[in-house]
Amino acid sequence: MAKTVSGTYGQSKTKCKVFEHRGWYCAKGSVNVNRTHDPIEDGVDIESVHDYNTFTADKPINTENQLVKAIES
């Protein structure tokens, strides 16, 4: 089951929504999808997450469903 949490990215700690599903995650509006063993929970700084896999989605991901579809395609 996909989930959405509040997170940050970058040196300025820009706030963002982060979608996560089965260890795959991305910031809302991004095409960069990453996989991690780290917990993706509210307050996560995605710059500090240790990734072990990544891919680029065809278009920006703006919903949990779009993340799931990108992972499954």
Secondary structure by P-SEA (a helix, b strand, c coil): cccccccccccccbbbbbbbcccccccccccbbbbcccccccccccccccccbbbbcccccccaaaaaaaaac
